[in-house]
């Protein structure tokens, strides 16, 4: 038998190239092959069935009434968000669980940066991931994002985020030096916030430092 004859008689066995390729495809996690819509639906399903009490119990994110134009107000208290001591995946699931039914229509967000520290700041990587996961309706129906008691950090982060990641919402972001400035958009009885925020606000700005002018048109 010649060497060539020996080579042509080799048995390739039960793993041809086609099967090997399919094995590689099958080994790729679904998360890497799904579309953005499929990923969001998967996370929404998890948000509805998983126990998220460890996040909801913190009380840093909740809906508080409506603004003067009847739009739901979502409140986020930065001081109560333990960014370095929380399961960020569950935090994302809770955000989706809370906001998904709200963002089907117009809504606004009031973020209170009052008395936050470095322990409350999520990483830029996580913020980028959250923004990429949330579908278009979250951005389209967000009509205003109020940042109360801003600092240099929030101003820099806002500039970077709205310049490089979310320029479409840049005009919707408003930095406010005190709570009473919010009353132009949200009546006091519709804004439920922790006592530490109002106490800090009074200590910093005093009493009745701003006379609100009610909004009459959509922002």
C-alpha positions as CSV (number, residue, x, y, z in Angstrom):
1,X,0.0,0.0,0.0
2,X,1.4,3.4,-1.0
3,X,1.4,6.3,1.4
4,X,-1.2,8.1,-0.7
5,X,-3.5,5.1,-0.5
6,X,-3.1,5.0,3.3
7,X,-4.1,8.7,3.6
8,X,-7.2,8.3,1.5
9,X,-8.4,5.5,3.6
10,X,-8.4,7.6,6.9
11,X,-11.8,7.5,8.7
12,X,-12.8,11.0,9.7
13,X,-15.0,9.5,12.5
14,X,-18.3,10.9,13.7
15,X,-17.4,14.6,13.9
16,X,-17.4,16.1,10.5
17,X,-16.8,19.8,10.0
18,X,-20.5,20.6,9.8
19,X,-21.2,19.0,13.2
20,X,-18.2,20.7,14.8
21,X,-19.4,24.1,13.6
22,X,-22.9,23.4,14.9
23,X,-21.4,22.4,18.3
24,X,-19.6,25.7,18.5
25,X,-22.8,27.6,17.7
26,X,-24.8,25.6,20.3
27,X,-22.1,26.4,22.9
28,X,-22.6,30.2,22.5
29,X,-24.8,31.5,25.3
30,X,-28.2,32.8,24.2
31,X,-27.4,36.2,25.7
32,X,-24.7,36.7,23.0
33,X,-27.0,35.8,20.0
34,X,-30.3,37.4,21.0
35,X,-31.5,40.7,19.6
36,X,-31.8,43.8,21.9
37,X,-35.6,43.3,21.9
38,X,-35.2,39.6,22.9
39,X,-32.8,40.6,25.7
40,X,-35.2,43.2,27.1
41,X,-38.1,40.7,27.0
42,X,-36.0,38.1,28.8
43,X,-35.0,40.6,31.5
44,X,-38.6,41.8,31.8
45,X,-39.8,38.2,32.3
46,X,-37.1,37.7,35.0
47,X,-38.1,41.0,36.7
48,X,-41.7,39.8,37.0
49,X,-40.9,36.4,38.5
50,X,-37.8,36.9,40.6
51,X,-37.6,38.0,44.2
52,X,-36.4,41.6,44.2
53,X,-37.2,42.6,47.8
54,X,-33.6,43.3,48.6
55,X,-33.7,46.2,46.1
56,X,-37.3,47.4,46.5
57,X,-36.8,47.4,50.3
58,X,-34.1,50.1,50.0
59,X,-36.6,52.6,48.9
60,X,-34.3,54.6,46.5
61,X,-36.6,54.3,43.5
62,X,-40.3,54.7,43.4
63,X,-43.2,56.5,41.7
64,X,-44.5,59.6,43.5
65,X,-47.7,61.0,42.1
66,X,-47.9,63.0,38.8
67,X,-46.6,66.4,37.6
68,X,-48.7,69.4,36.7
69,X,-49.3,67.9,33.3
70,X,-50.5,64.6,34.6
71,X,-47.4,62.6,33.9
72,X,-46.1,60.0,36.4
73,X,-43.1,61.2,38.5
74,X,-40.4,58.7,39.2
75,X,-38.2,59.6,42.2
76,X,-34.6,58.3,42.6
77,X,-32.8,59.1,45.9
78,X,-29.1,58.8,45.3
79,X,-28.1,58.7,48.9
80,X,-30.1,55.5,49.4
81,X,-28.5,53.6,46.5
82,X,-25.6,51.5,47.8
83,X,-23.8,51.1,44.5
84,X,-20.9,49.3,46.0
85,X,-23.0,46.9,48.1
86,X,-25.9,45.8,46.0
87,X,-26.6,43.2,43.3
88,X,-26.5,45.5,40.3
89,X,-28.2,42.9,38.1
90,X,-31.2,42.8,40.5
91,X,-31.1,46.6,40.6
92,X,-31.6,46.6,36.8
93,X,-34.4,44.1,37.1
94,X,-36.2,46.2,39.7
95,X,-35.8,49.3,37.5
96,X,-37.4,47.4,34.6
97,X,-40.2,46.0,36.8
98,X,-41.1,49.5,38.1
99,X,-40.7,51.5,34.9
100,X,-42.0,49.2,32.2
101,X,-45.7,50.0,32.8
102,X,-44.9,53.7,33.3
103,X,-42.9,54.3,30.2
104,X,-45.7,53.3,27.9
105,X,-46.7,57.0,28.1
106,X,-45.0,60.3,29.0
107,X,-43.2,60.4,32.3
108,X,-40.6,62.5,34.2
109,X,-37.8,61.6,36.6
110,X,-36.7,63.5,39.7
111,X,-33.2,62.5,40.8
112,X,-32.1,63.8,44.3
113,X,-28.3,63.9,44.6
114,X,-28.7,65.2,48.1
115,X,-25.9,64.1,50.5
116,X,-24.6,61.4,48.2
117,X,-21.0,60.1,48.4
118,X,-18.7,58.0,46.3
119,X,-20.3,54.9,47.7
120,X,-23.5,55.8,45.9
121,X,-22.0,56.3,42.5
122,X,-22.5,53.4,40.0
123,X,-19.8,52.7,37.6
124,X,-19.8,54.3,34.1
125,X,-19.8,50.7,32.7
126,X,-23.0,49.8,34.5
127,X,-24.7,53.1,33.4
128,X,-23.7,52.4,29.9
129,X,-25.1,48.8,30.1
130,X,-28.4,50.0,31.6
131,X,-28.8,52.6,28.8
132,X,-28.1,50.0,26.1
133,X,-30.6,47.5,27.6
134,X,-33.6,49.9,27.8
135,X,-35.6,50.2,24.6
136,X,-36.5,53.3,22.7
137,X,-39.7,54.0,24.6
138,X,-37.8,54.8,27.7
139,X,-35.9,57.6,26.0
140,X,-38.8,58.8,23.8
141,X,-41.4,59.1,26.5
142,X,-39.1,60.7,29.1
143,X,-40.1,64.3,29.0
144,X,-37.9,65.7,31.8
145,X,-35.0,64.6,34.0
146,X,-34.6,66.8,37.0
147,X,-31.4,66.7,39.1
148,X,-31.9,68.3,42.5
149,X,-28.9,69.5,44.5
150,X,-26.4,68.9,41.8
151,X,-22.6,68.8,42.4
152,X,-19.6,69.0,40.1
153,X,-19.7,65.2,39.7
154,X,-23.3,65.2,38.5
155,X,-22.6,68.1,36.1
156,X,-19.6,66.3,34.6
157,X,-21.4,63.0,34.4
158,X,-24.4,64.7,32.8
159,X,-22.3,66.4,30.2
160,X,-20.4,63.2,29.3
161,X,-23.6,61.1,29.2
162,X,-25.7,63.5,27.1
163,X,-22.8,64.3,24.8
164,X,-21.5,60.9,24.0
165,X,-24.2,58.4,24.8
166,X,-27.6,60.1,24.9
167,X,-27.6,63.4,23.0
168,X,-31.3,63.0,22.3
169,X,-32.2,63.6,26.0
170,X,-29.8,66.5,26.5
171,X,-32.5,69.2,26.4
172,X,-34.6,67.2,28.8
173,X,-32.1,67.4,31.7
174,X,-32.5,70.2,34.2
175,X,-30.2,70.8,37.2
176,X,-32.1,72.5,40.1
177,X,-30.4,74.0,43.1
178,X,-33.3,73.3,45.5
179,X,-36.5,71.3,45.9
180,X,-38.8,74.3,45.6
181,X,-37.7,74.8,42.0
182,X,-39.4,71.5,41.3
183,X,-42.8,72.9,42.3
184,X,-43.1,74.7,39.0
185,X,-43.4,71.3,37.4
186,X,-44.7,69.2,40.3
187,X,-47.1,70.3,43.1
188,X,-45.8,69.8,46.6
189,X,-48.6,67.4,47.5
190,X,-47.6,65.1,44.6
191,X,-43.9,64.9,45.6
192,X,-43.1,62.4,48.3
193,X,-39.5,62.6,49.4
194,X,-37.5,61.6,52.5
195,X,-37.1,64.0,55.3
196,X,-33.4,64.3,55.0
197,X,-33.8,66.0,51.6
198,X,-36.1,68.7,52.8
199,X,-34.0,69.2,56.0
200,X,-30.9,69.6,53.9
201,X,-32.8,71.9,51.5
202,X,-34.0,74.2,54.3
203,X,-30.5,74.3,55.9
204,X,-28.9,75.2,52.5
205,X,-31.5,77.4,50.9
206,X,-33.7,78.6,53.7
207,X,-37.5,78.8,53.7
208,X,-39.6,79.8,50.8
209,X,-36.7,80.8,48.6
210,X,-38.5,80.3,45.3
211,X,-41.9,81.2,43.9
212,X,-42.9,78.5,41.3
213,X,-44.5,79.5,38.1
214,X,-46.7,76.5,37.0
215,X,-45.9,75.0,33.6
216,X,-48.5,75.4,30.9
217,X,-46.9,73.4,28.1
218,X,-45.1,70.2,27.7
219,X,-41.3,70.3,28.2
